[in-house]
């Protein structure tokens, strides 16, 4: 759930800021590439034989769901019949070691 405050006039450069809270889910997986056995069938000649293929094996995994929050800052530009925007959004999940990330989004609203 986010609260946004937009500023600027239509057909001019504007922007917005906002804050939000919610539930976050983090899934982490540690994999290792190993050789696994399998059967390969040649589609041209029709022969099948047992061989080794590279494959991923999950060594460890962890799932965590916690409370978190985000803050957003964006800039808007008029473009045609809509608006272009560029925004950066800071996310933080409150865990023992905090999970933080900042995605940058570029888009068009019509």
MARBA-3410 file (N, C-alpha, C, O; in Angstrom, 1 decimal):
110
0.8,-1.2,0.0,0.0,0.0,0.0,0.9,1.2,0.0,1.7,1.4,0.9 ~ 0.7,2.1,-1.0,1.5,3.3,-1.1,0.7,4.6,-1.1,-0.5,4.6,-1.5 ~ 1.3,5.6,-0.6,0.7,7.0,-0.6,1.6,7.8,-1.5,2.8,7.9,-1.3 ~ 1.0,8.4,-2.6,1.8,9.2,-3.5,1.4,10.7,-3.5,0.2,11.0,-3.3 ~ 2.4,11.6,-3.6,2.1,13.0,-3.8,2.7,13.4,-5.1,3.9,13.4,-5.3
1.8,13.8,-6.0,2.2,14.3,-7.3,2.2,15.8,-7.4,1.4,16.5,-6.8 ~ 3.2,16.3,-8.2,3.3,17.8,-8.3,3.6,18.1,-9.8,4.1,17.2,-10.5 ~ 3.4,19.3,-10.2,3.6,19.7,-11.5,2.2,20.0,-12.2,1.2,19.7,-11.6 ~ 2.2,20.5,-13.4,1.0,20.8,-14.2,1.0,19.8,-15.4,2.0,19.4,-15.9 ~ -0.2,19.5,-15.9,-0.3,18.7,-17.1,0.4,19.4,-18.3,0.5,20.7,-18.3
1.0,18.6,-19.2,1.8,19.1,-20.3,3.0,19.8,-19.9,3.6,20.6,-20.7 ~ 3.5,19.6,-18.7,4.8,20.2,-18.2,5.6,19.1,-17.5,5.0,18.0,-17.1 ~ 6.8,19.3,-17.2,7.6,18.4,-16.4,7.1,18.4,-15.0,6.9,19.5,-14.5 ~ 6.9,17.2,-14.4,6.4,17.1,-13.1,7.1,16.0,-12.3,8.2,15.6,-12.7 ~ 6.5,15.6,-11.3,7.1,14.5,-10.5,6.2,14.0,-9.4,5.1,14.4,-9.3
6.7,13.1,-8.6,6.0,12.5,-7.5,6.9,11.9,-6.5,8.1,11.5,-6.9 ~ 6.5,11.8,-5.3,7.2,11.2,-4.2,6.2,10.3,-3.4,5.0,10.6,-3.5 ~ 6.6,9.3,-2.8,5.7,8.4,-2.1,6.4,7.5,-1.0,7.6,7.3,-1.1 ~ 5.5,7.0,-0.2,6.0,6.0,0.8,5.0,4.9,0.9,3.8,5.1,0.6 ~ 5.4,3.7,1.2,4.5,2.6,1.3,5.0,1.5,2.3,6.2,1.5,2.6
4.1,0.7,2.7,4.4,-0.4,3.6,3.8,-1.7,3.0,2.8,-1.6,2.2 ~ 4.3,-2.8,3.5,3.6,-4.1,3.1,4.4,-5.3,3.4,5.4,-5.2,4.1 ~ 4.0,-6.4,3.0,4.7,-7.7,3.2,5.7,-8.0,2.1,5.3,-7.8,0.9 ~ 6.8,-8.5,2.4,7.9,-8.8,1.5,8.2,-10.3,1.6,8.2,-10.8,2.7 ~ 8.5,-11.0,0.5,8.9,-12.4,0.6,10.2,-12.5,-0.2,10.4,-12.1,-1.3
11.2,-13.1,0.5,12.5,-13.3,-0.1,12.8,-14.8,-0.2,12.6,-15.6,0.7 ~ 13.2,-15.2,-1.4,13.6,-16.6,-1.7,15.0,-16.6,-2.2,15.3,-15.9,-3.2 ~ 15.9,-17.3,-1.6,17.3,-17.4,-1.9,17.6,-18.9,-2.2,17.2,-19.8,-1.5 ~ 18.4,-19.1,-3.3,18.7,-20.5,-3.7,20.2,-20.5,-4.1,20.6,-19.7,-4.9 ~ 20.9,-21.5,-3.5,22.3,-21.7,-3.9,22.4,-23.0,-4.7,22.0,-24.0,-4.3
22.9,-22.8,-6.0,22.9,-24.0,-6.9,24.4,-24.3,-7.3,25.3,-23.4,-7.1 ~ 24.6,-25.5,-7.7,25.9,-25.9,-8.2,25.7,-26.7,-9.5,24.8,-27.5,-9.6 ~ 26.5,-26.4,-10.5,26.4,-27.1,-11.8,27.2,-28.4,-11.7,28.3,-28.4,-11.4 ~ 26.5,-29.6,-12.0,27.1,-30.9,-11.9,26.7,-31.7,-13.2,25.8,-31.2,-13.9 ~ 27.3,-32.8,-13.4,26.9,-33.7,-14.5,25.9,-34.7,-14.0,26.1,-35.3,-12.9
24.8,-34.8,-14.7,23.7,-35.8,-14.3,23.5,-36.7,-15.5,23.7,-36.3,-16.7 ~ 23.2,-37.9,-15.2,23.0,-38.9,-16.3,21.6,-38.8,-16.9,20.6,-38.4,-16.2 ~ 21.5,-39.1,-18.2,20.2,-39.1,-18.8,20.3,-39.8,-20.2,21.3,-40.3,-20.5 ~ 19.2,-39.8,-20.9,19.1,-40.5,-22.2,19.0,-39.5,-23.3,18.1,-38.6,-23.2 ~ 19.8,-39.5,-24.3,19.7,-38.6,-25.4,19.3,-39.4,-26.7,19.8,-40.4,-26.9
18.3,-38.9,-27.4,17.8,-39.5,-28.6,18.1,-38.5,-29.8,17.6,-37.4,-29.7 ~ 18.8,-39.0,-30.7,19.1,-38.2,-31.9,17.9,-38.1,-32.8,17.4,-39.1,-33.3 ~ 17.4,-36.9,-33.0,16.1,-36.8,-33.8,16.3,-37.1,-35.3,15.3,-37.5,-36.0 ~ 17.5,-37.0,-35.8,17.8,-37.3,-37.2,17.9,-38.8,-37.5,17.2,-39.3,-38.4 ~ 18.8,-39.5,-36.7,19.0,-40.9,-36.9,18.1,-41.8,-36.1,18.0,-43.0,-36.5
17.5,-41.3,-35.0,16.6,-42.1,-34.2,17.3,-43.0,-33.2,16.6,-43.8,-32.6 ~ 18.6,-42.8,-33.0,19.3,-43.7,-32.0,19.2,-43.0,-30.6,19.2,-41.7,-30.6 ~ 19.2,-43.8,-29.6,19.2,-43.2,-28.2,20.3,-43.9,-27.4,20.6,-45.1,-27.7 ~ 20.9,-43.1,-26.6,22.0,-43.7,-25.7,22.1,-42.9,-24.4,21.6,-41.7,-24.3 ~ 22.7,-43.5,-23.4,22.8,-42.9,-22.1,24.1,-42.0,-22.1,25.1,-42.4,-22.7
23.9,-40.8,-21.6,25.1,-39.8,-21.6,25.0,-38.9,-20.4,24.0,-39.1,-19.5 ~ 25.9,-38.0,-20.2,25.9,-37.1,-19.1,25.6,-35.7,-19.7,26.0,-35.3,-20.8 ~ 24.8,-34.9,-18.9,24.4,-33.6,-19.2,24.7,-32.7,-18.0,24.7,-33.1,-16.9 ~ 25.1,-31.4,-18.3,25.2,-30.5,-17.2,23.9,-30.1,-16.6,22.9,-29.9,-17.4 ~ 23.8,-30.0,-15.3,22.5,-29.7,-14.7,22.8,-29.0,-13.4,23.9,-29.0,-12.8
21.8,-28.3,-12.9,21.9,-27.5,-11.6,21.3,-28.4,-10.5,20.2,-28.9,-10.6 ~ 22.0,-28.4,-9.4,21.6,-29.1,-8.1,21.5,-28.0,-7.1,22.4,-27.2,-6.9 ~ 20.3,-28.0,-6.4,20.1,-27.0,-5.3,20.9,-27.5,-4.1,20.6,-28.5,-3.5 ~ 21.9,-26.7,-3.6,22.6,-27.0,-2.4,22.0,-26.5,-1.2,22.0,-27.2,-0.1 ~ 21.4,-25.3,-1.2,20.7,-24.8,-0.1,19.6,-23.8,-0.6,19.8,-23.2,-1.6
18.6,-23.6,0.2,17.5,-22.6,-0.1,16.9,-22.1,1.2,17.0,-22.7,2.2 ~ 16.4,-20.8,1.1,15.8,-20.2,2.2,14.6,-19.3,1.8,14.8,-18.6,0.8 ~ 13.5,-19.3,2.5,12.4,-18.5,2.2,12.0,-17.7,3.5,12.0,-18.3,4.6 ~ 11.8,-16.4,3.3,11.5,-15.5,4.5,10.4,-14.5,4.1,10.5,-13.9,3.0 ~ 9.4,-14.4,4.9,8.4,-13.4,4.7,8.4,-12.4,5.9,8.2,-12.9,7.1
8.5,-11.1,5.7,8.6,-10.1,6.7,7.9,-8.8,6.3,7.6,-8.7,5.1 ~ 7.8,-7.9,7.3,7.3,-6.6,7.0,8.3,-5.7,6.4,9.5,-5.9,6.7 ~ 7.9,-4.8,5.5,8.9,-3.9,4.9,8.3,-2.6,4.4,7.1,-2.4,4.6 ~ 9.1,-1.8,3.9,8.6,-0.5,3.4,9.4,-0.1,2.1,10.4,-0.6,1.8 ~ 8.8,1.0,1.5,9.5,1.5,0.3,9.3,3.0,0.2,8.3,3.5,0.8
10.2,3.7,-0.5,10.1,5.1,-0.8,10.3,5.3,-2.3,11.2,4.6,-2.8 ~ 9.6,6.2,-2.9,9.7,6.4,-4.4,9.9,7.9,-4.7,9.3,8.7,-4.1 ~ 10.7,8.1,-5.7,10.9,9.5,-6.3,10.8,9.3,-7.8,11.5,8.5,-8.3 ~ 10.0,10.1,-8.4,9.8,10.0,-9.9,9.7,11.3,-10.6,9.3,12.3,-10.0 ~ 10.1,11.3,-11.8,10.0,12.5,-12.7,9.1,12.2,-13.9,9.3,11.1,-14.5
8.2,13.1,-14.3,7.3,12.8,-15.4,7.6,13.9,-16.5,7.9,15.0,-16.2 ~ 7.4,13.4,-17.7,7.6,14.3,-18.9,6.4,14.1,-19.9,6.0,12.9,-20.1 ~ 5.8,15.1,-20.4,4.8,14.9,-21.4,5.3,14.3,-22.7,6.4,14.6,-23.1 ~ 4.6,13.3,-23.2,5.1,12.6,-24.5,3.8,12.2,-25.2,3.2,11.2,-24.9 ~ 3.5,12.9,-26.3,2.4,12.5,-27.2,1.1,12.6,-26.4,0.8,13.7,-25.8
0.3,11.6,-26.4,-1.0,11.6,-25.6,-0.9,11.1,-24.2,-1.9,10.8,-23.6 ~ 0.3,10.9,-23.8,0.6,10.3,-22.4,1.7,11.0,-21.7,2.1,12.1,-22.0 ~ 2.3,10.3,-20.8,3.4,10.8,-20.0,4.5,9.7,-19.9,4.2,8.6,-19.6 ~ 5.7,10.2,-20.1,6.9,9.3,-19.8,7.3,9.5,-18.3,7.1,10.6,-17.8 ~ 7.8,8.5,-17.7,8.3,8.7,-16.3,9.6,7.9,-16.1,9.9,6.9,-16.7
10.4,8.4,-15.1,11.6,7.7,-14.7,11.5,7.7,-13.1,11.3,8.8,-12.5 ~ 11.6,6.6,-12.5,11.5,6.5,-11.1,12.5,5.6,-10.4,13.0,4.6,-11.0 ~ 12.9,5.9,-9.2,13.7,5.1,-8.4,13.0,4.8,-7.1,12.4,5.7,-6.5 ~ 12.9,3.5,-6.8,12.2,3.1,-5.6,13.1,2.3,-4.7,13.6,1.3,-5.1 ~ 13.2,2.7,-3.4,14.0,2.1,-2.4,13.1,1.1,-1.6,12.1,1.5,-1.1
13.5,-0.2,-1.6,12.8,-1.2,-0.9,13.7,-1.7,0.3,14.9,-1.9,0.1 ~ 13.0,-2.0,1.4,13.8,-2.5,2.6,12.9,-3.5,3.3,11.7,-3.2,3.6 ~ 13.4,-4.7,3.5,12.6,-5.8,4.2,13.3,-5.9,5.6,14.5,-6.1,5.6 ~ 12.6,-5.7,6.7,13.1,-5.8,8.0,13.4,-7.3,8.4,12.5,-7.9,8.9 ~ 14.6,-7.7,8.2,15.0,-9.1,8.6,16.3,-8.9,9.4,16.8,-7.8,9.6
16.8,-10.1,9.9,18.0,-10.0,10.7,19.1,-9.3,10.0,19.8,-8.4,10.6 ~ 19.4,-9.6,8.8,20.2,-8.8,7.9,19.3,-8.2,6.9,18.7,-8.9,6.1 ~ 19.1,-6.9,6.9,18.1,-6.2,6.1,18.4,-6.5,4.6,19.5,-6.5,4.1 ~ 17.2,-6.8,3.9,17.3,-6.9,2.4,16.9,-5.6,1.8,15.8,-5.1,2.1 ~ 17.8,-5.0,1.0,17.5,-3.7,0.4,17.9,-3.7,-1.1,18.8,-4.4,-1.5
17.1,-3.0,-1.9,17.3,-2.9,-3.3,16.6,-1.7,-3.9,15.7,-1.2,-3.3 ~ 17.2,-1.2,-5.0,16.7,0.1,-5.6,16.5,-0.2,-7.1,17.5,0.0,-7.9 ~ 15.3,-0.6,-7.6,15.1,-0.7,-9.0,14.8,0.6,-9.6,14.2,1.5,-9.0 ~ 15.3,0.8,-10.8,15.1,2.1,-11.6,14.1,1.7,-12.7,14.3,0.8,-13.5 ~ 12.9,2.4,-12.8,11.9,2.1,-13.8,11.8,3.2,-14.8,11.8,4.4,-14.4
11.6,2.9,-16.1,11.3,3.9,-17.1,10.1,3.4,-17.8,10.0,2.2,-18.2 ~ 9.1,4.3,-18.0,7.9,3.8,-18.6,7.1,4.9,-19.3,7.5,6.1,-19.3 ~ 5.9,4.5,-19.7,5.0,5.4,-20.4,3.6,5.2,-19.9,3.1,4.0,-19.9 ~ 2.9,6.2,-19.5,1.5,6.2,-19.0,0.6,6.8,-20.1,0.9,7.9,-20.6 ~ -0.5,6.1,-20.4,-1.4,6.7,-21.4,-2.8,6.6,-20.9,-3.8,7.1,-21.5
END
